[in-house]
């Protein structure tokens, strides 16, 4: 009985330790500068920038480690898109009303808009190829 408790305690302690180490690594992910093609969206220009385009909008925050992981992916996507396809970002810390109005409950949330109408919604970290296929399918 004592051996089982000791083993269980060691397993739980290992999971806690791995969780702490993982969180520290996630917090150390650096902020990446946005590609010049990325639209910085806010309350004043959100609707205008979505007109007559297909736009993948990333709702993010600087304290969100998965959002930081998505930044380089979105930069690459923005660099590869042209014409009517664009990538935009909304910092939910600065534009809380947009996040509330568009029912963003967790981040990162990426919403694909076509001429201002929501087409698809993606929550969490997604691979570049998947997002590019979703954008170009419209």
Buried (B, 14 or more C-beta within 10 A) or exposed (E): EEEEEEEEEEEEEEEEEEEEEEEEEEEEBEEBEBBEBBBEBBEEEBEEBBEEBBBBBBBBBEEBBBBBBBBEBBBBBBEBBEEEBBBBBBBBEEBEEBBEEBEBEEBBBBBBBBEBEEBBBBBEEBEBEEBBEBBEEE
